[in-house]
Amino acid sequence: MLYSIREQTSRTILSRTSGFLLAAGFTHSLTPARNCTFGCSYCYVPTMRVQGGLRPEDWRHWGHHTTFKSNAGELLRRELRPEQVIYCSPLTDPYQPAEGERRLMPEVLAEVGANPPGMFVMQTRGPLILRDLELLQAIPRLRISFSVTTDDEAVRQRFEPHCAPLAERLRVMRTLRAAGLRVHATLAPLLPCDPGRLAAMVLEATGEDLIGDPLHVRSEKPRGATTREAGLRLLERYPDFDSAAALATIEQAAIGAGRRFGTGPAAFGWLTTPA
Ligand code: SF4
């Protein structure tokens, strides 16, 4: 996708959490940019509109541009505290394609490594994270939550054409793990897939508990962020996909491997525990 990169200074970089993230045990979130150049068809963020800190140009042109918080490093130097439990990032992928050119995350991670919080959780699906491996290794209490949505490459290309294929994501998770980092596969949102096959692959790659979330639809989630229209239209092509049955299959696979599988804030809360 063609996208443009913008810059803006911010007054703050860490936000107090509420709702889902607070219930999961996070005290703060860190969002390095506004809008996300992965531009996934189902992304919940643009449906949050002003509640997500967005401007109309963001939710109308999701993925077409991104605005980096250019003073992120300086702000972190002032705002980081040892008791914070930080989620990075609820509103954009820190390793979105535009990060390859802008390179804001090395500054962010250097500050986090110099003044480490109680726990720092990186949520991403971007193979670009490997660029910053040494900086990640310098953060003492870190978990990586790596998004994987399907084992079906045709489904992946339909719903998230600008994201990496499954094989590459598995390779990235294995590399992070081999480097001594704890990386969880986050099956969220769970797209049409062969759930048993998907679970086996990510369990082998990470060796950790699995976290998931079904693709929300407005009828099941009357308030708050939900799936974009573009994602819902694509989902209509898979009327036989039963996400409840898929989640049950994944849970059985996790139990069989001696691991847990969960959804919602309770499962995301597993990421906040240092052990
Ligand atoms: S990577 Fe995440 S934040 Fe970015 S568009 Fe996709 S779902 Fe949204």
Residues whose N, C-alpha, C, O or C-beta is under 5 A from the ligand:
A	BS01	SF4	C36 F38 G39 C40 C43 L91 T92 D93
